[in-house]
C-alpha cells in the first residue's frame, strides 16, 4: 500500500510539474500567475524528489536517482535564489543554501565515481557503456552547479541582474531534467534495444540551446534597459 501511495503521489506531482512549468514560462515575469506557477512547480518537484527516493528504496535505479537529484537541485537552487538576490542588502545564503549545495556536490562526485568505476569494470554492472558515460556527465554537471553555488555564496556576482539569469537557468534546467525523467519512463522502453540511452540526452540537446537563447534575450534587453534588473521575479 505504501508503494502504491508513493507511485500515485509521484505521478500526480509529475503532472503538476510538467503542466505548470510552461505556465510560469509563458506568463509575465514577476506577475501573479508566474509566481504562483513557479511556486507550485517547486513544491511539485519537492514531492517528486521525496517520492522518488521512497520508490528507489524499493526499486533501486542509479540513473533515476541521478536525474531525480539533478532535477530537484535545479528547482531548489532556482527557487532559493529569489531570497538572496541582493547580497549587499544582507540577502545572502543561509544554512539551507549551503547544506543543499554541499549535498549536491557530494552526490555529483558520487555519480562521477560510480560512472568511472563501471567503465573500468571495478564496479560490476551489466549496463551498456553509454550509461556509464551518462553517470559521469550528469555527475559532472551537478557537481559543477553545486561548486559554482558554493563559490558565489562567498563572493556574489557584481551584476545586479545575476539572480534573474540564474533563476531562469536553474528552473528551466530543472524542467529539462524532469522531461528527461518522463521520457525515460514512457519513451525509453519503446525504443529498440541499444538506443534507450538516447532519451537521456535528447531533452538536454534541445532544451540547453533554447535556454541559452532565452537568457541571451534578457541580457540584451537588460543592457538596453538597465532599470529592468530591479523588477521582481
N, C-alpha and C positions, 0 to 999 in steps of 0.2 A: 504493500500500500504506500509506503514511503517513496519507493522508486517511482510509482505511478504518479504520485503527487508532484515529485520533482520534475518529471517529464512534462506534466501539464503546465506547471509554473514556467518551466523553461520555454515551452512553445508559446505561451501567451506573452511572456516578456519579449521573446524574439519578434513576434508580430508587432508589438508596440514599438520596439526599437526600429524595425525596418520601415514601418509606415510613418512614424513621427519624425524621424530624422529629415526626410525630404521636406516636411512641413517647415521645420526650422530653417532649412536651406533656402526655401523659396520665399519666405516672408521677410519683411523689413527687419534689418539687423537692429536690435535694441527694442523692437516693438513687442507688444504683449504676446502675440502669437509665437514669435521667435523665442522669447524667454520661456514660455510655457512648454513649447515643443522641445526645446533643449533640456529643460529640467526633467520632463517626463522621460526623455530619451536616456538621460544619465541614470535615473533610477531603474529604468528597464534594463540597462546594461549591467547595473549592480546586481539585480535579481538574476539575470542571465549568468553572471560570473559565479555567484554563490551556488545556484542550482547546478551549474556545470561541474563545479568542484564536487558536489554531492554525487552526481552521476558518475564522475570519473573514479570515485572511490569504489563504485560497484562495477563499472566497465572501464578499466584503465585504458587510456589512449593518449600517448605522449603528444601527438600532433594537435588534438583538440585542446589539450592543456596549454600548449604553446599559443594557439590562436585565441584562447579564452583570456589568458593573461595579457597578451598584446592588445586585444580589443578593449579590455576593461581599463588598462593603464592609460590608453589614449583618451578614453572618455573621462577617467578620473582626473588626469592632469589637465585636460582641456577645460573641464568644469571648474577645477580648483583655481586656475589662473585668474579667474574673474575676481577672486578675493585678494589677489596680490598683484594687481595690475599697476599699482602706484607705490613701489617700494619706498620712494622718498617721503611718502606720507604714512610711513610705518605699516604699509600693507605688504609685509614680507612673508616669506614661507614660514609655516608653523610646523610643529612636530608631525602633523598629519602628512604634509607635503614631503618632509624629509624621510619619514618612515616609508611612505609609498615608493619614493624614488629608490631607496636602498633595497627594498624587497624586489622591485622590478629589476634593478641591476643584478642582484643575486640570481634571480630567475633567468635573466639573459645569459649570464655566464654559465649557468647550469645547462641551458638549452644548447649553447655552443659546445660545451664539453660532451654532452650526450651525442650530438651530431658527429663530432670528431671521433669519439670512441667507436661509434658504429661504423664509420668509414674505415677505421683502422682494424675493424673486427675484434677490438678489445671487448666491446660490449656486444654480446651475441644477439643478433636480431635478423629476422627473415625479411625485413623491409627492403624495397628497392633502393639503390644508391641515391636516386634523386631525392628521396625523402630525408636522407641524412644531410644532404646539402641544404634542404629546406630548414632543418633544425638549426644549422649553423647560420643561415641567412636571417631567419626570423629572430634568433637569439641575438645576433649582432645588432639588428635594428632596435630591439627592445633595450639592450644594454646601452646603445648609443643615445637613445632618448633619455634614459634614466641618468646617465653620466652628464648629459647636457643640462638636465634639470638641476642636478647637484651643483654644477658649476655656476649656473645662473642664480641659484639661491644665495650664493656668496657674493656674486658680482652681477647684479641685474643689468640687462641691456640698457643702453642710453636712449635708444629710440622710444619716444613716448607712445608710439603705436605698436610696440613689440607684442604686447599682450593680445592684440586683435589678430595678428598673423599667427601667433602661437595657438590661440583658441581655434582658429579655423583649421590649422594644420592637424592638431591633435583630434579634434572632434570628427573631422572628415576622415582622417586616417583610421579612427576607431570604427567608423561606419564601413569603410572598405574592408576592414578585418571581419566585421560582423557579416557582411555579404559573403566574404570568403567562407566563413563557417557554414553559412546557409547553403552555398553551392557545393561544398564538400559533402554535406549530408544528403542533398537532393539530386545533384547532377553527377557527382563523382561516381556513385555506384552504378550509374547507367553508361559510363564510358567504357570503351574497350580496355581490356587488361593491359597495363603498362602506361596508360595515358591518364590515370586518375590524378597524378600529381599536377597536371596542368591547371586544374581548377584552383589549386592553392596559389598560383601566381597570376592567373588571368585578371582577377579584380584589381590587383595592385598595378599591373601593366596598363590598365585602362584608367583606374582612379588616380594613381600617382601623378601623371602628367596633368590631368584635369585640375587636381588640387593646386599644382604649381601655377597653372594659368590663372586660376581664380584668385589666388593670393597675389599674383603679379598685377592683376587688375586693380585690386585695392591699394597696392603700393603706389601705383601710378596715380590713382585717384587721391590718395592722401598727400602725395607730393605736390599735387596741384592745389589741394585744399587742406593745408596743414591743420586747421582747426577741427577737421572731422575726427582727428585722433582723440578728441575729448568726449566723443559720443560713447554711450554705454552699450555694452554688448548684451 
